[in-house]
Amino acid sequence: MVAPAMDVIVIGCGASGIAALRRLYDAGLKVIGLEAADRIGGRICSVEYGDCYLDLGGAWCHGEKDNIVYDMANPLGLLAKPKPDHKYFLMSDGKLISNETGDKILQILDEEVGKAEKNNTRSISECVRNAIKTNPDLQFDEELVKSLAEWYERNNHLGGQGDPKMGKSLKGLEEWWVCEGEPFINWKGKGYKTVLDILLNRYPDASKGLPIPIHLNKEVENIKWCTSKPGLERGNPLVQIKCKDGSLYTAKSVIITLSLGVLKERHSQLFSPPLPTEKINSINNLQFCVLDKIYIEFTQPWWPEFPSNFTILWKDEDKARFNEQETWITEIFGFNTVEYHPNSLVAWIYGAGAMEMERASYEQVKAGIEKLLQVLFSKQFKLNPVKSILRSQWASNPLIRGSYSYRSVYTEENDASAKALSEPLYHGDSFPVVGFAGEATSYHRHNGVHGAVEAGFREADRFIDSFKKGTK
């Protein structure tokens, strides 16, 4: 059965897809959203936990100035700024180092990256590793400096440990724009899912939600698109979409908001005809990192102050205390207290270690966390028992395959870019048939929900302009 033809179909109903649908709907176009999962949101995944929510994906509104999410949510009283953290620099043998020493080393590393020449194909990690060898202010405690540099690489998700060219590029720092203001604004326990309610007009009154059709459990199998078919002015569809359940959808245009990880894995099977070479080049050479969280609920809090932030600094001999099946544990680089969840900490893990953690069972992860807590904290704190854990598994999710996009040395060497990825495929000279949104297509705000929302609005506006010009 073929559904009635639409003006625009949006594939993927995360933040970017929902933003595009809202804008297209407001413009009076016939739209529908297709979502492969059984929920909307994508990498926004707010899970009910106790009296409020935990965010397995996007958690904070990062910044205030020029942040579209902040502009939508703050006037509604939905956001709150955090109190200052109580910081702890904790060596992997359980010994504390002074905040003054830890902050000094990290400041020097920040300064080295800040002053480094950006117009090249070098990685940030290369810059950091060179600094610990050459900066005279870092030549006082080799083991400590090495541990802090390793933490710096993980905390900033620099990548490139296995393949240096997969590391974040220095040039990419100029392309990525930070929103000024508080970087960790929370949602008062309501979860980042609230931004979806704003976009769909469900907040503050759910009964006033917009009747935008969104079909769940619709995993797209194939997208047939045409840029040369005559008779567009007579309303003939240029796109045919087949889902795995056999359903068919047709439209004049389609906006793709699938994650970069899914595009990497499936673009050759998804698109008929295949995508242009320059589009494939950007899909292949923009990178997609893995960042996971492990929420740990205790019977009672044992940390002396709230909020607290524990920076974990690993030494090689302490890593050796964990067996081959436990190596992922030595990739955990920090713990934070969790707003509105006074009994919980969240542990952070990145890259290959995160993927190993995802493959472990729940019982193995819980046991690994309990072992790590004993090693790290038992000398300085009186621990309370772990009640439960909750983890993200973004790399294992076949509908996501990672956390967010970034620019690597390969990106620069191969002239890949968000702009090339975002460029639509046109019918004739002016009508966009296939558009691309999602955070990976954001020119300057990739890796954030605000970038994803901006990209959804950008593509919707592009399509609306084309429809208004009468090219339909």
C-alpha positions as CSV (number, residue, x, y, z in Angstrom):
1,M,0.0,0.0,0.0
2,V,1.3,3.4,-1.0
3,A,0.6,6.4,1.3
4,P,-0.8,9.6,-0.2
5,A,2.0,11.8,-1.8
6,M,3.5,14.4,0.5
7,D,5.2,17.7,-0.2
8,V,8.1,16.7,2.0
9,I,9.0,13.6,4.0
10,V,11.4,13.9,6.9
11,I,13.4,10.7,7.6
12,G,14.6,10.6,11.2
13,C,12.7,12.3,14.0
14,G,15.5,13.4,16.4
15,A,15.9,17.1,17.3
16,S,16.8,18.1,13.7
17,G,14.0,16.1,12.1
18,I,11.4,17.5,14.6
19,A,12.6,21.0,14.0
20,A,12.3,20.6,10.2
21,L,8.8,19.1,10.5
22,R,7.6,22.0,12.7
23,R,8.9,24.6,10.3
24,L,7.5,22.8,7.2
25,Y,4.1,22.3,9.0
26,D,3.9,26.0,9.9
27,A,4.5,26.9,6.3
28,G,1.5,24.9,5.3
29,L,3.2,22.1,3.5
30,K,2.0,18.5,3.5
31,V,4.6,16.7,5.6
32,I,5.2,13.4,7.4
33,G,8.0,12.2,9.6
34,L,9.3,8.6,9.5
35,E,11.2,7.3,12.6
36,A,12.8,3.9,12.7
37,A,12.7,3.7,16.5
38,D,9.6,3.3,18.8
39,R,10.1,6.9,20.1
40,I,11.1,10.3,18.8
41,G,14.3,12.1,19.9
42,G,17.2,10.2,18.5
43,R,20.2,11.0,20.6
44,I,17.9,12.9,23.0
45,C,16.9,10.1,25.3
46,S,15.4,11.2,28.6
47,V,14.6,8.2,30.8
48,E,12.2,8.4,33.7
49,Y,14.1,7.7,36.9
50,G,12.5,8.3,40.3
51,D,10.7,11.6,40.4
52,C,12.4,13.0,37.3
53,Y,14.5,12.1,34.3
54,L,18.1,11.0,33.4
55,D,19.5,11.9,30.0
56,L,21.4,9.1,28.3
57,G,22.2,11.4,25.4
58,G,22.1,15.2,25.2
59,A,21.8,16.5,28.8
60,W,22.7,20.2,29.0
61,C,21.9,23.4,27.1
62,H,25.5,24.4,26.1
63,G,25.7,28.2,26.3
64,E,23.3,31.1,26.2
65,K,24.3,33.5,23.4
66,D,23.3,32.5,19.8
67,N,21.9,29.2,21.2
68,I,18.6,28.5,19.6
69,V,17.6,25.9,22.3
70,Y,18.3,28.5,25.0
71,D,16.3,31.1,23.2
72,M,13.3,28.7,23.0
73,A,13.5,27.2,26.5
74,N,14.7,30.0,28.8
75,P,11.7,32.3,28.4
76,L,9.5,29.4,29.5
77,G,11.4,29.0,32.8
78,L,12.7,25.6,31.9
79,L,16.4,26.0,32.5
80,A,18.6,26.4,35.5
81,K,22.3,27.2,35.9
82,P,24.4,24.8,38.1
83,K,26.2,25.7,41.3
84,P,30.0,25.7,41.2
85,D,31.5,22.2,41.3
86,H,33.7,21.0,44.1
87,K,36.6,19.6,42.2
88,Y,38.8,16.6,43.0
89,F,41.8,15.4,41.1
90,L,42.1,11.8,42.0
91,M,45.0,9.5,41.0
92,S,44.1,5.9,40.1
93,D,45.7,4.7,43.3
94,G,43.2,6.7,45.3
95,K,45.6,9.6,46.2
96,L,44.4,13.2,45.8
97,I,46.5,15.9,44.1
98,S,45.9,19.6,44.7
99,N,43.4,21.5,42.6
100,E,46.1,24.1,42.1
101,T,48.5,21.7,40.5
102,G,45.8,20.0,38.4
103,D,44.4,23.3,37.2
104,K,47.8,24.7,36.4
105,I,48.7,21.8,34.1
106,L,45.3,21.8,32.3
107,Q,45.6,25.6,31.8
108,I,49.0,25.2,30.2
109,L,47.6,22.5,27.8
110,D,44.6,24.8,26.9
111,E,47.0,27.6,26.2
112,E,49.2,25.4,24.0
113,V,46.2,24.4,21.9
114,G,44.9,27.9,21.8
115,K,48.0,29.4,20.4
116,A,48.8,26.6,18.0
117,E,48.6,27.3,14.3
118,K,45.2,26.1,13.0
119,N,45.5,26.3,9.3
120,N,47.0,22.8,8.8
121,T,46.2,19.2,9.0
122,R,47.6,18.5,12.4
123,S,45.6,16.9,15.2
124,I,45.0,18.5,18.6
125,S,46.4,15.4,20.3
126,E,49.7,15.9,18.4
127,C,49.8,19.4,19.8
128,V,49.1,18.2,23.3
129,R,51.7,15.5,23.2
130,N,54.3,17.8,21.8
131,A,53.6,20.3,24.6
132,I,54.3,17.8,27.4
133,K,57.7,17.1,25.8
134,T,58.7,20.7,25.1
135,N,57.0,23.2,27.4
136,P,59.4,23.9,30.3
137,D,56.5,24.4,32.7
138,L,55.4,20.8,32.2
139,Q,58.8,19.3,33.0
140,F,58.3,18.7,36.8
141,D,56.4,15.5,37.3
142,E,56.5,13.3,34.3
143,E,54.0,10.7,35.5
144,L,51.4,13.3,36.7
145,V,51.7,15.4,33.5
146,K,51.3,12.3,31.4
147,S,48.2,11.3,33.3
148,L,46.6,14.7,33.0
149,A,47.4,14.9,29.3
150,E,45.7,11.5,28.8
151,W,42.7,12.8,30.8
152,Y,42.7,16.0,28.7
153,E,42.5,13.9,25.5
154,R,39.6,11.8,26.8
155,N,37.7,14.7,28.3
156,N,37.9,16.6,25.0
157,H,37.2,13.5,23.0
158,L,40.3,14.1,20.8
159,G,40.5,10.6,19.4
160,G,43.3,9.2,17.2
161,Q,44.6,6.7,19.8
162,G,44.5,3.9,17.2
163,D,44.9,6.0,14.0
164,P,46.4,9.5,14.6
165,K,44.6,10.7,11.5
166,M,41.2,10.0,13.2
167,G,42.1,12.6,15.8
168,K,40.3,15.9,16.0
169,S,42.0,18.5,13.8
170,L,43.3,21.8,15.0
171,K,41.7,23.4,11.9
172,G,38.3,22.1,13.1
173,L,38.6,24.3,16.2
174,E,38.1,27.4,14.0
175,E,35.0,25.9,12.3
176,W,33.4,25.0,15.7
177,W,31.8,27.9,17.4
178,V,31.1,27.8,21.1
179,C,28.0,29.6,22.4
180,E,29.0,32.1,25.1
181,G,27.7,31.7,28.6
182,E,27.2,28.8,31.0
183,P,28.0,25.6,29.2
184,F,26.1,23.2,31.6
185,I,22.6,24.6,31.9
186,N,20.2,21.9,33.1
187,W,16.5,21.2,32.5
188,K,15.4,21.1,36.2
189,G,15.0,17.4,36.1
190,K,12.6,17.4,33.2
191,G,15.1,16.0,30.7
192,Y,16.2,17.3,27.3
193,K,13.2,15.7,25.8
194,T,11.4,18.9,26.8
195,V,12.9,20.7,23.8
196,L,10.9,18.2,21.6
197,D,7.7,19.2,23.4
198,I,8.5,22.9,22.7
199,L,9.0,22.2,19.0
200,L,5.8,20.2,18.8
201,N,3.9,22.9,20.8
202,R,3.2,20.3,23.6
203,Y,4.6,22.5,26.3
204,P,3.2,23.9,28.5
205,D,-0.1,22.5,27.4
206,A,0.1,19.0,25.9
207,S,-3.5,19.3,24.6
208,K,-2.3,22.1,22.2
209,G,0.3,19.9,20.5
210,L,0.4,20.2,16.7
211,P,-1.1,17.4,14.6
212,I,2.1,16.7,12.7
213,P,2.0,13.1,11.5
214,I,5.0,11.1,12.7
215,H,5.1,7.3,12.0
216,L,7.2,5.3,14.4
217,N,8.9,1.9,13.8
218,K,9.4,2.9,10.1
219,E,12.9,1.9,9.3
220,V,13.7,3.1,5.8
221,E,15.2,0.5,3.5
222,N,15.5,2.4,0.2
223,I,15.1,6.0,-1.0
224,K,14.6,6.3,-4.8
225,W,15.1,9.8,-5.9
226,C,15.1,11.6,-9.2
227,T,16.5,14.9,-10.4
228,S,15.5,14.8,-14.0
229,K,11.9,13.5,-14.1
230,P,9.7,15.8,-16.1
231,G,6.3,17.1,-14.9
232,L,7.3,18.3,-11.5
233,E,4.9,21.2,-12.0
234,R,2.0,18.7,-12.3
235,G,2.7,17.5,-8.8
236,N,4.4,14.2,-9.7
237,P,6.5,12.8,-6.8
238,L,10.3,12.7,-7.2
239,V,11.0,10.5,-4.2
240,Q,9.8,7.0,-3.3
241,I,10.6,5.6,0.1
242,K,10.3,2.0,1.0
243,C,10.4,0.8,4.6
244,K,11.4,-2.5,6.0
245,D,7.8,-3.4,6.9
246,G,6.9,-3.0,3.2
247,S,5.1,0.3,3.4
248,L,5.7,2.8,0.6
249,Y,5.7,6.6,0.8
250,T,6.0,9.2,-2.0
251,A,6.8,12.9,-2.0
252,K,8.2,15.7,-4.0
253,S,11.1,16.0,-1.6
254,V,12.8,14.3,1.3
255,I,15.0,15.7,4.2
256,I,17.4,13.1,5.6
257,T,18.3,13.6,9.3
258,L,19.9,10.2,9.9
259,S,23.0,10.2,12.0
260,L,26.4,10.4,10.4
261,G,27.1,6.9,11.8
262,V,24.1,5.4,10.0
263,L,25.0,7.2,6.7
264,K,28.5,5.8,6.9
265,E,27.1,2.3,7.4
266,R,24.2,2.3,5.0
267,H,24.4,5.1,2.4
268,S,25.3,2.7,-0.4
269,Q,22.2,0.5,0.3
270,L,19.8,3.4,1.1
271,F,20.0,5.6,-2.0
272,S,19.0,4.8,-5.5
273,P,20.8,6.1,-7.5
274,P,23.9,6.3,-5.3
275,L,24.8,9.7,-3.8
276,P,27.3,11.9,-5.7
277,T,31.0,11.4,-5.1
278,E,31.5,14.6,-3.2
279,K,28.7,13.7,-0.8
280,I,30.1,10.2,-0.1
281,N,33.5,11.8,0.4
282,S,32.2,13.9,3.3
283,I,30.2,11.0,4.8
284,N,33.4,8.9,4.8
285,N,35.8,11.5,6.1
286,L,33.8,13.4,8.7
287,Q,34.1,11.4,11.9
288,F,31.6,10.1,14.5
289,C,32.8,9.6,18.0
290,V,31.5,7.4,20.8
291,L,30.8,9.0,24.2
292,D,28.9,7.0,26.8
293,K,27.5,7.5,30.3
294,I,27.1,5.1,33.2
295,Y,24.7,6.4,35.8
296,I,25.4,4.8,39.3
297,E,22.7,5.0,41.9
298,F,23.9,4.4,45.5
299,T,21.8,3.6,48.6
300,Q,22.9,7.0,49.9
301,P,25.4,9.6,48.8
302,W,28.9,9.2,50.2
303,W,30.6,12.3,48.6
304,P,31.0,15.1,51.1
305,E,29.8,18.0,48.9
306,F,27.3,18.6,46.1
307,P,27.9,19.2,43.3
308,S,31.1,17.3,42.9
309,N,33.4,16.6,40.0
310,F,36.0,13.8,40.1
311,T,38.8,13.9,37.5
312,I,40.4,10.4,37.3
313,L,44.1,10.3,36.5
314,W,45.3,6.9,35.5
315,K,48.8,5.4,36.1
316,D,50.0,2.5,34.1
317,E,50.6,0.2,37.1
318,D,47.0,0.8,38.2
319,K,45.6,-0.1,34.8
320,A,47.4,-3.4,35.2
321,R,45.2,-4.3,38.2
322,F,42.3,-5.0,35.7
323,N,42.2,-8.1,33.6
324,E,41.7,-8.2,29.8
325,Q,37.9,-8.3,30.1
326,E,38.1,-5.3,32.3
327,T,40.3,-3.0,30.3
328,W,37.3,-0.7,29.5
329,I,37.2,0.2,33.2
330,T,40.6,2.0,32.8
331,E,39.0,4.2,30.1
332,I,36.6,5.9,32.6
333,F,38.0,9.4,33.0
334,G,35.6,11.1,35.3
335,F,32.6,11.1,37.7
336,N,30.0,13.8,38.3
337,T,27.2,14.2,40.7
338,V,23.8,14.4,39.0
339,E,21.4,17.3,39.3
340,Y,18.0,16.4,40.9
341,H,19.3,12.8,41.6
342,P,21.1,13.2,45.0
343,N,22.1,9.5,45.3
344,S,23.7,9.2,41.9
345,L,27.0,9.7,40.1
346,V,27.5,9.6,36.3
347,A,30.7,8.1,35.0
348,W,32.1,9.1,31.6
349,I,33.8,6.8,29.1
350,Y,34.9,7.5,25.5
351,G,36.1,5.9,22.3
352,A,37.3,2.2,22.2
353,G,36.7,1.8,25.9
354,A,33.1,2.9,25.5
355,M,32.6,0.3,22.8
356,E,34.0,-2.4,25.0
357,M,31.8,-1.4,27.8
358,E,28.7,-1.6,25.6
359,R,29.6,-5.2,24.7
360,A,29.8,-6.2,28.3
361,S,26.7,-7.5,30.2
362,Y,24.8,-5.4,32.8
363,E,26.2,-7.6,35.5
364,Q,29.8,-7.2,34.2
365,V,29.5,-3.4,34.0
366,K,28.0,-3.2,37.5
367,A,30.8,-5.5,38.9
368,G,33.4,-3.4,37.0
369,I,32.1,-0.2,38.4
370,E,32.0,-1.6,42.0
371,K,35.7,-2.7,41.6
372,L,36.7,0.7,40.3
373,L,35.0,2.5,43.1
374,Q,36.9,0.5,45.6
375,V,40.2,1.2,43.9
376,L,39.6,4.9,43.4
377,F,37.6,6.1,46.4
378,S,38.0,3.7,49.4
379,K,41.1,5.5,50.7
380,Q,39.6,8.9,50.9
381,F,35.8,8.3,51.3
382,K,33.5,5.9,53.0
383,L,31.6,4.2,50.2
384,N,27.9,3.2,50.2
385,P,26.6,0.2,48.2
386,V,25.7,0.5,44.5
387,K,21.9,0.1,44.1
388,S,21.7,0.0,40.3
389,I,23.3,1.3,37.1
390,L,22.0,2.7,33.9
391,R,24.2,3.1,30.8
392,S,24.1,4.4,27.3
393,Q,25.0,2.2,24.3
394,W,25.2,4.6,21.4
395,A,27.6,2.7,19.2
396,S,25.7,-0.5,19.6
397,N,22.4,1.1,18.5
398,P,22.0,0.3,14.8
399,L,19.8,3.4,14.4
400,I,22.5,5.8,15.8
401,R,26.0,4.2,15.8
402,G,27.7,6.8,17.9
403,S,27.4,10.1,19.7
404,Y,28.4,13.1,17.6
405,S,30.4,14.3,14.6
406,Y,33.8,15.9,14.6
407,R,36.5,17.1,12.1
408,S,39.6,14.9,11.9
409,V,42.9,15.0,10.1
410,Y,41.3,12.8,7.5
411,T,38.5,15.4,7.1
412,E,41.0,18.1,6.3
413,E,43.2,16.0,4.1
414,N,40.3,14.9,2.0
415,D,38.4,18.2,1.7
416,A,35.3,16.9,3.5
417,S,33.0,19.4,5.2
418,A,29.6,19.9,6.8
419,K,28.8,22.2,4.0
420,A,29.3,19.5,1.4
421,L,27.3,17.1,3.4
422,S,24.4,19.5,3.8
423,E,24.2,20.5,0.1
424,P,20.9,19.3,-1.3
425,L,20.4,17.3,-4.5
426,Y,18.4,19.4,-6.9
427,H,15.8,18.9,-9.6
428,G,16.9,21.2,-12.4
429,D,18.7,24.2,-11.1
430,S,16.6,25.2,-8.1
431,F,14.3,22.6,-6.6
432,P,15.8,20.5,-3.8
433,V,14.7,16.9,-4.0
434,V,17.0,15.4,-1.3
435,G,18.0,17.6,1.7
436,F,20.4,16.7,4.5
437,A,20.1,18.0,8.1
438,G,21.3,16.7,11.5
439,E,24.1,17.9,13.8
440,A,26.8,16.6,11.4
441,T,25.6,19.1,8.7
442,S,25.8,22.1,11.0
443,Y,28.6,24.3,9.8
444,H,29.7,25.7,13.2
445,R,27.6,24.0,15.9
446,H,28.0,20.3,15.2
447,N,28.0,18.0,18.2
448,G,25.2,19.9,20.0
449,V,21.4,19.7,20.0
450,H,21.3,23.4,19.2
451,G,23.3,22.7,16.0
452,A,20.9,19.9,15.1
453,V,17.8,22.2,15.6
454,E,19.5,24.9,13.5
455,A,20.2,22.5,10.7
456,G,16.6,21.3,10.7
457,F,15.3,24.8,10.4
458,R,17.9,25.6,7.8
459,E,16.8,22.8,5.5
460,A,13.1,23.4,6.1
461,D,13.6,27.1,5.2
462,R,15.4,26.1,2.0
463,F,12.6,23.8,0.9
464,I,9.9,26.3,1.9
465,D,11.5,29.0,-0.3
466,S,11.6,26.6,-3.3
467,F,7.9,25.7,-2.9
468,K,7.0,29.4,-2.5
469,K,8.7,30.2,-5.8
470,G,6.2,28.1,-7.6
471,T,8.7,25.5,-8.8
472,K,6.4,22.8,-7.4
